[in-house]
Amino acid sequence: MDKMDIQHNQPLSRLSGAEKALYTFAVEHADISLDELPRIDGVGDEDVTAAFRGLVERRLLLPVGAEKRRYAAAAPDAAMEALIHPVIQQARRAQDAADRLRRELVPVYESALERRLRQPIFEELPDVASVRRALDRFAAEAQHEVLTSQPGGGRKEEVLREAMDRTEGILKRGVRMRTLYQHTAQYHPNTTAYVEIVSGLGAEVRTLGEGFMRMLAFDGEIVVIEQKGNPEAALVVRAPSVVSFAVAAFELMWLQADPFPLNLSRAQTIQVSDKTKEDIIRLLVQGESDKVIARRMGMTVRTCQRHIAKIMERIGARSRVHAGYLLREHEGNLRFSDGLDYSAND
């Protein structure tokens, strides 16, 4: 026992019976020898040795003399103060560090909060340049998730190029990104190439028929939507209830959407074609014009008219009115297996 190898690491735990007995002996005999520990009735030699180590760790036995071969019993109050003092010092250092951090962060927090509160709940972006600047800023600040819904079929090459840098930055930071397109976007080469790249970076992309708005949502706190009647302008919305509603609407559409296929098989082409025709039939029954149907389906008016002509030919309709009547009679029972070109640029 020339070197103290104390394994006990709970100095404030309850004393064992052997420790109490040895401590009592040490108090009664002024000191005890490290080389010759006393024999204690009812306590084995190994327990006495373990009790000695425990009392030394608890500062209840302190070395006396230059050689430190003898140990004397310490008063309990002094021993506990010696044990607690390092803990108190550590706590004080931690408190000092916390106070410094608080002094540094409180002004930052209050300043940032003040800037956020000063931001308008609704903010108009009047042109493409201001929209792009805002989207770049919101994308750079996003921490958790970005949601986008892009109706209108395939997107212009210029728009895709502009969006690529922003999207890459989002995904490379580990921010989740989900995007909705219309089914017709699957037939647009530039859009398909874009989706292939961003999907490889981790983006999730799905398609839906019609009936959703153009929207971007950042971290469930900010939503950017297209202004009605002005596709080059946008509205930034920070009102929590409105943002929550828009995100919930996106989630509902996401559940109904299909994964964006990067390589369409013949079967997938027919399936998309059928879904598109079914949506057109529903809009025809509602009495919508060719222009409205084309816009809502994300295709050109000419492509839409080709679809309508094909549907009318298939059901034997002589006019739009006759087609509406026949479609109401047979809605839900019509199936088509022939594909058409859904390009928005014909």
C-alpha positions in Angstrom: 0.0 0.0 0.0 2.9 2.4 -0.7 0.8 4.0 -3.5 -2.8 5.0 -2.8 -5.0 3.6 -5.6 -8.4 4.8 -4.5 -11.2 3.4 -6.7 -14.1 4.6 -4.6 -15.7 7.6 -6.5 -18.6 8.4 -4.3 -17.1 10.3 -1.4 -20.5 11.7 -0.3 -22.2 8.3 -0.1 -23.2 6.7 3.2 -20.3 5.1 5.3 -20.2 1.4 5.4 -20.1 -0.4 8.7 -16.4 -1.1 8.3 -15.7 2.6 7.6 -17.6 3.7 10.6 -15.7 1.2 12.8 -12.3 2.2 11.4 -13.1 5.9 11.8 -14.1 5.4 15.4 -10.8 3.5 16.0 -8.8 6.4 14.4 -10.5 9.0 16.5 -9.9 7.1 19.7 -6.2 6.4 19.0 -5.2 9.8 17.6 -3.7 8.2 14.5 -3.3 4.9 12.7 -0.4 3.4 10.8 -0.6 2.8 7.1 1.7 -0.2 7.4 -0.2 -1.9 10.2 -4.0 -1.3 10.0 -5.7 -2.4 13.2 -7.8 -5.5 13.5 -11.5 -4.7 14.1 -13.9 -7.2 15.6 -16.3 -8.6 13.0 -14.5 -7.0 10.1 -12.2 -8.9 7.7 -8.7 -7.6 6.7 -9.9 -6.8 3.1 -12.9 -4.8 4.4 -10.6 -2.9 6.7 -8.3 -2.0 3.8 -11.3 -0.9 1.7 -12.6 1.1 4.6 -9.2 2.8 4.9 -9.2 3.8 1.2 -12.8 5.1 1.5 -12.0 7.3 4.6 -8.9 8.7 2.8 -11.0 9.7 -0.2 -13.6 11.3 2.0 -10.9 13.3 3.7 -11.8 11.7 7.0 -8.3 10.3 7.3 -5.4 12.8 6.7 -1.7 11.9 6.5 0.5 13.2 9.3 4.3 13.4 9.4 6.8 13.9 6.6 6.7 10.3 5.5 2.9 10.3 5.3 2.8 6.8 6.7 0.4 7.6 9.5 -3.1 9.0 9.3 -5.2 10.9 11.8 -8.9 11.3 11.9 -10.3 14.6 10.7 -13.4 16.4 12.0 -16.4 15.7 9.8 -17.1 19.4 9.1 -13.5 20.0 7.9 -13.6 16.8 5.8 -16.9 17.8 4.1 -15.7 21.3 3.4 -12.6 19.9 1.7 -14.7 17.7 -0.4 -17.2 20.3 -1.4 -14.8 23.2 -2.0 -13.7 22.0 -5.5 -17.3 21.5 -6.5 -18.2 25.0 -5.3 -15.2 26.4 -7.2 -16.2 24.5 -10.4 -19.8 25.8 -10.0 -18.6 29.3 -9.6 -16.5 29.0 -12.8 -19.4 27.6 -14.6 -21.6 30.4 -13.4 -19.0 33.0 -14.4 -18.9 31.5 -17.9 -22.7 31.4 -18.1 -22.8 35.1 -17.1 -20.3 36.0 -19.7 -22.2 34.1 -22.4 -25.4 35.8 -21.2 -23.9 39.2 -21.5 -22.7 38.4 -25.0 -25.9 36.8 -26.3 -28.7 38.9 -24.7 -27.9 42.0 -26.8 -27.7 39.8 -29.9 -31.0 38.1 -29.1 -32.8 41.3 -28.3 -31.5 43.0 -31.4 -32.5 40.1 -33.7 -35.9 39.8 -32.0 -36.5 43.5 -32.5 -35.6 43.3 -36.2 -37.9 40.3 -36.6 -40.8 42.0 -34.8 -40.3 45.1 -37.0 -40.7 43.0 -40.2 -44.2 43.4 -41.7 -46.6 40.5 -41.5 -47.3 41.0 -45.2 -44.7 42.3 -47.7 -45.3 42.9 -51.4 -42.5 42.1 -53.9 -43.4 44.0 -57.0 -41.1 42.5 -59.6 -39.0 39.5 -60.5 -35.7 41.1 -59.2 -37.2 41.7 -55.7 -38.7 38.2 -55.6 -35.4 36.6 -56.4 -33.5 38.7 -53.8 -36.0 37.7 -51.2 -35.9 34.0 -52.1 -32.1 34.0 -52.0 -32.2 35.6 -48.5 -34.9 33.2 -47.2 -33.1 30.2 -48.7 -29.8 31.2 -47.1 -31.4 31.6 -43.7 -33.4 28.3 -43.8 -32.4 25.8 -41.1 -34.9 23.0 -41.3 -37.1 22.6 -44.3 -38.1 24.3 -47.6 -41.4 23.5 -49.3 -42.2 24.5 -52.9 -45.2 24.0 -55.1 -44.7 24.9 -58.8 -47.9 24.6 -60.9 -47.9 25.2 -64.6 -46.1 22.2 -66.1 -42.5 22.4 -67.2 -40.5 25.4 -66.0 -38.4 27.8 -68.3 -34.7 27.0 -68.6 -33.9 30.5 -67.3 -36.0 30.0 -64.2 -34.4 26.5 -63.5 -30.9 27.9 -63.8 -31.7 30.7 -61.4 -33.2 28.2 -58.9 -30.4 25.7 -59.2 -27.8 27.7 -57.1 -30.3 28.4 -54.4 -31.5 24.8 -54.3 -27.9 23.4 -54.1 -27.1 25.7 -51.2 -30.2 24.6 -49.3 -29.5 20.9 -49.8 -25.8 21.0 -49.2 -26.5 22.5 -45.7 -28.6 19.5 -44.9 -31.9 21.3 -45.1 -34.8 19.1 -46.2 -36.5 20.2 -49.4 -39.8 19.0 -50.9 -41.2 20.2 -54.3 -44.6 19.6 -56.0 -45.0 19.8 -59.8 -47.9 19.0 -62.1 -48.0 15.7 -63.9 -47.3 17.6 -67.2 -43.9 18.6 -65.9 -42.8 15.0 -66.4 -42.7 15.5 -70.2 -40.5 18.6 -70.0 -36.8 17.7 -70.6 -35.3 20.7 -68.8 -37.5 20.2 -65.8 -36.8 16.5 -65.7 -33.0 17.2 -65.9 -33.3 19.7 -63.0 -35.3 17.2 -60.9 -32.7 14.5 -61.6 -29.9 16.8 -60.3 -31.7 18.0 -57.2 -33.0 14.5 -56.4 -29.4 13.3 -56.4 -28.6 16.0 -53.8 -31.5 14.8 -51.5 -34.5 16.8 -52.7 -37.9 15.0 -52.7 -40.1 15.7 -55.8 -43.7 14.6 -56.5 -46.4 15.5 -59.1 -50.1 16.2 -58.8 -52.8 16.9 -61.4 -54.1 20.4 -60.7 -55.6 22.6 -58.0 -52.6 23.9 -56.1 -51.0 27.4 -55.8 -47.4 28.5 -56.5 -45.8 28.8 -53.0 -42.5 28.5 -51.2 -42.4 28.0 -47.4 -39.3 28.4 -45.3 -39.0 26.6 -41.9 -42.8 27.0 -41.3 -42.3 30.7 -40.6 -42.4 32.5 -43.9 -44.5 31.8 -47.0 -44.0 33.4 -50.4 -47.0 33.2 -52.8 -47.7 34.5 -56.3 -49.8 37.6 -56.5 -53.1 37.2 -58.2 -53.1 38.7 -61.7 -49.3 39.4 -61.7 -47.1 36.3 -62.0 -44.0 38.4 -61.8 -44.8 39.7 -58.3 -45.1 37.9 -55.0 -46.4 38.3 -51.5 -44.3 37.5 -48.4 -46.5 36.2 -45.5 -45.3 36.0 -41.9 -48.6 35.8 -40.2 -48.3 32.5 -38.2 -51.9 31.4 -38.8 -51.7 32.0 -42.5 -48.3 30.3 -42.8 -49.6 27.3 -40.8 -52.6 27.0 -43.1 -50.5 27.1 -46.3 -48.1 24.5 -44.9 -51.0 22.2 -43.9 -52.4 22.6 -47.5 -49.1 21.6 -48.9 -48.9 18.5 -46.6 -52.3 17.4 -47.8 -51.4 17.7 -51.5 -48.1 16.0 -50.8 -49.9 12.9 -49.5 -52.0 12.8 -52.7 -49.1 13.3 -55.1 -47.0 10.7 -56.9 -43.2 10.5 -57.0 -41.6 12.3 -60.0 -40.4 9.5 -62.3 -37.1 10.3 -64.0 -37.5 7.6 -66.6 -41.0 7.2 -67.7 -42.0 3.7 -68.7 -44.8 3.0 -71.2 -47.1 2.0 -68.3 -46.3 5.2 -66.4 -46.9 7.3 -69.5 -50.4 5.8 -69.9 -51.1 6.2 -66.2 -50.2 9.9 -66.3 -52.2 10.3 -69.5 -55.2 8.8 -67.9 -54.9 11.0 -64.8 -54.6 14.1 -67.0 -57.7 13.2 -69.0 -59.7 12.4 -65.9 -58.9 15.9 -64.6 -59.8 17.5 -67.9 -63.1 15.6 -67.9 -63.9 16.9 -64.4 -63.2 20.5 -65.5 -65.2 20.0 -68.6 -68.2 18.8 -66.6 -67.8 21.9 -64.4 -68.1 24.0 -67.6 -64.6 25.6 -67.5 -63.3 27.1 -70.7 -60.3 25.8 -72.7 -58.1 28.6 -71.4 -59.0 27.9 -67.7 -58.5 24.2 -68.1 -55.2 24.7 -69.8 -53.9 27.0 -67.1 -55.0 24.7 -64.3 -53.5 21.6 -66.0 -50.2 23.3 -66.7 -50.4 23.0 -70.5 -50.8 25.2 -73.5 -54.3 25.9 -74.8 -53.5 24.1 -78.1 -52.5 20.9 -76.2 -55.6 21.2 -74.0 -57.8 21.6 -77.1 -56.2 18.4 -78.6 -57.1 16.5 -75.4 -60.7 17.8 -75.5 -61.1 17.0 -79.2 -59.8 13.5 -78.5 -62.2 13.1 -75.6 -65.2 14.3 -77.6 -64.3 12.0 -80.5 -64.0 9.0 -78.1 -67.5 9.7 -76.5 -69.1 10.7 -79.8 -69.9 14.2 -78.8 -71.1 16.7 -81.5 -70.5 19.8 -79.4 -69.2 21.0 -76.1 -72.7 21.1 -74.7 -73.3 17.5 -76.0 -69.9 16.5 -74.5 -70.9 18.0 -71.1 -74.1 16.0 -71.1 -72.4 12.7 -72.1 -69.6 13.2 -69.6 -72.1 13.7 -66.8 -73.9 10.5 -67.8 -70.7 8.4 -68.0 -68.3 10.2 -65.6 -66.2 7.7 -63.7 -66.6 5.0 -66.4 -64.3 6.5 -69.0 -60.7 5.2 -69.4 -58.1 6.2 -72.0 -54.9 4.4 -72.9 -53.5 6.6 -75.7 -50.8 9.1 -74.8 -50.5 12.7 -76.1 -47.7 15.2 -76.0 -48.0 17.3 -72.9 -45.4 19.8 -73.9 -46.2 23.4 -72.7 -44.3 24.9 -75.6 -46.0 23.5 -78.7 
